[in-house]
Structure formats: structure tokens, C-alpha cells
Amino acid sequence: MKEITDYLHPFHTFIVEQVSVGVHAINQQGKTIIYNNKMKQIEGLALEDIQDRSIVELFNFDQEESTLLKVLQSGKSLLNVKQTYWNRNGIQITTINDTYPILENEKLIGAVEFARDITALENLIQQPLHQNNELAVFNQLVAASQAMKTVIATAKKAAEAKLPVLLIGEAGTGKDVLAQCIHSALPSSNERFYTLHCQNADTLDINQLNEMAMGDSSDTLFCERIDLLPIRLQQKLLMILSKKTNQDIQFIASIGEDPVELIAAGVLLKELYYFFASFTIQIPPLRKRKKDILPFVTAYLEKRNERFKSSLEGLMPEVKELFNHYEWPGNLRELEFLLDEITSLSTTETMITYEMLPLHFRLKNGELMEDAVSPENFIVQRDKNLLSLDQYLREAEVYYVEKALKLHRGNITKTAEALGMSRQSLQYRLRKLSLS
């Protein structure tokens, strides 16, 4: 007759693979011992991706440390801990973890983590305030600067004419929001607004356009970042769109850089540019229209107070000065995400103080404050609290990449060449570092 222990292995394997939470176990050296199917789904990695690699090689934990490694070091359980991190493909993940030490004969031999995926829920909670069920309209836009007032006036004319529109601007300048505003202001009240995310070129099937926004109804099609499509797909897109010009469809597209440079570099199809360029609207970066910064913050806080009964009313003088001096390489999107991060942690405060700013933002702006980001602050000193190696390497990389971008005025192609990498590699690093 078999002993109970003889059945443990097949039962154990079945339970681990069928359970609805992610299971990740490591030994004392940090090597993965168990990694079930649910954890593969959560983290987007396969077993062969994690074998013989430590957690710090596979994931970026930003300012935090892996809960698995914490438990492995302390020998104490961590329960119901929220953790946000990025896999080696730059995909953000948020989980709620229960993590336990594994003991054998009272000796620590490893740690196991049970993870519940809340990435989708976290993204829904943290999404910018304007991204709800209703599309943006012109009177929601902040336009204190003359440059932005001109952009809005031109966009309104484009909506009246109902001709194809090309939006040009750096990442984070709000091209998607302006496209929604044009749709909302159309005189014919187009029924639906579709976004074609061209950056997902590997999985994009442009033939789907024949079923999507190409029926008999009057729709708006926004092709976001057509310059990120391979040329062969740009040609295919142009062929499909050219057949639909007689229908009541509003065509809008966006690109991230100067079209002349993109065409010369072979990145943008000249004919596709001409298709959308009936109205060309250049959205200036936030660093060139800093009059919009403080009004945007005010509008953000008012909207948040209305929705969540928040007590925050404005910025302290030192924070206003910091915001006005910062270059905002991620533009309005970076400002909005920063405000999301600040306000999500606020309690009874009425003003945003310097101490409430996240560490990563203060480090990037150290030249204006006492904790300056200067070369000596990246050197190990006896009287300083040391950063973790992961945090140090990430902050140093952020600092260096941002300086390179600033030197080349945010031009991705030129910055990539200066750093000795491909344009695609730099864009991947920017996504990984949460920069735009």
C-alpha cells in the first residue's frame, strides 16, 4: 500500500498549476524553483526566461525591493503587500502578494510568493482623469499660452472643414486628447471614435479596418503614431484608407517628430503623410508653453476634488518654482502622472509641498534644490545613506538619458545615434524608465 507521501508530488503539481493565483518560489540563492502558469500569465514570461536568472535581472522594482527578496533576507512573512514592478520587456505589473519564508529544520531555505494580479484594476484607478466614458471636448483643454490657443483655434477649423488632420507633437503633448476634441466638435456628430494604435505593429492586422470604423455609419478614425508602423504596413494602411474617402469618415493621424525628417529618414511614407496633411497641427512641447503648467495643475485639482472630495487646493511656492523650471520631457502626460502619484498618497493636506514630491522627481530636479543631482551624489560616501544597487543604476540611467535627450532637444533619432543605439532600443528604454 502506498504511503501518503507517495501521492504528494502529483497532487502538489496539479494544485500549483490549477490554482488561480501566481506562485513563485525561490531557493536561498534566489534561483526559481516553482513558477506556475498563472504567474507566467501575470508577468508575461516563460519558464525558459527565468531559469538561471535572478529576480533583479528579470524585473525592475523602481524604488521598492522585491517582496520575495525581502522575505528571503528577513525570514519574516509579508502579507497583503501591493507591489508594482516591470518585467524585462518593459511591461508594468501590479500585484497583491502574500510572501512566506520556507524553513527546513528551522533553517531558511527559500521563499514562496502567492500573487493576485490587479494590474488592470490599478490602471483603471490611476488613469488620467479625462479618460472616462466621455470623450474630451475643447472647453476642457487648458490654454493659457498663446501657442495652445492657436492650436485649439486651428483644430476647431479642422473640425468644421471635416478634412483629414495630422497632429504633430512629442509623446505626452496630448495628441490623442486633441483628436477626441475634433471628433466631439464635428458638425455631423460622428457616431463612434476609433483609435488605431500603430505602435503595436507586431500584432496589428490593418485588414481589421474593413470591419472597424469602415461601415456605413459616420465614424472618426484616429491613427495614433503612424510613423511607428513599418513602411509595408503604412502602404497597406494608405491603400485601405484611400478606398474610404467617399464615406462620411473623419480621418485623424499623429506623428511624433517633424514629418520632413521622418520622410527623409525613410520612417514615414510620403504619400501617407500627404493623405492626412489637409490640416497639419503642431502641438508644442510643454517646455515651450510653460504658462499652461500652473493652470493645468489647478484644473486637475479642481476635477479631482469634484470627483473624490480631495482637500488639495494648490502648490506651495517652492513647488511652483520647481514646476516652472523643470523641462518636462514627458510633457503634460508626465505632469498628469506626477499629480496622480502625489494625490493618491495625500490625506488631509491642502497644499502640495516639496516633501510630497516623489523621490525620483526630486532627484531629477536636484539642480534647483539642496539634494542636487550632481556627479558627487552618485559616488559612495561614508556619511551618506546608500541607495540599493538597482535604485542607483536606474537613477543614474534616468539622469544620463534625460541629459542626452535635453542636449538633442528631445529628438529621439539624434539622441539614439549619440548614445550608440538604435531608435527602437532607445524607445524601449524610455518606456522601461517611465520616460516619454
Secondary structure, 3 states (H helix, E strand, C coil): CCCHHHHHHHHHHHHHHHCCCEEEEEECCCCEEEECHHHHHHHCCCHHHHCCCCHHHHEECCCCCCHHHHHHHHCCCEEEEEEEEEECCCCEEEEEEEEEEEEECCEEEEEEEEEEECHHHHHHHHCCCCCCCCCCCHHHCCCCCHHHHHHHHHHHHHHHHCCCEEEECCCCCCHHHHHHHHHHCCCCCCCEEEEEECCCCCCCCHHHHHCCCCCCCCEEEEEECHHHCCHHHHHHHHHHHHCCCCCCCEEEEEECCCHHHHHHCCCCCHHHHHHHCCEEEECCCHHHCHHHHHHHHHHHHHHHHHHHCCCCCEECHHHHHHHHHCCCCCHHHHHHHHHHHHHHCCCCCCEECHHHCCHHHHHHCHHHCCCCCCHHHHCCCCCCCCCCHHHHHHHHHHHHHHHHHHHCCCCHHHHHHHHCCCHHHHHHHHHHCCCC
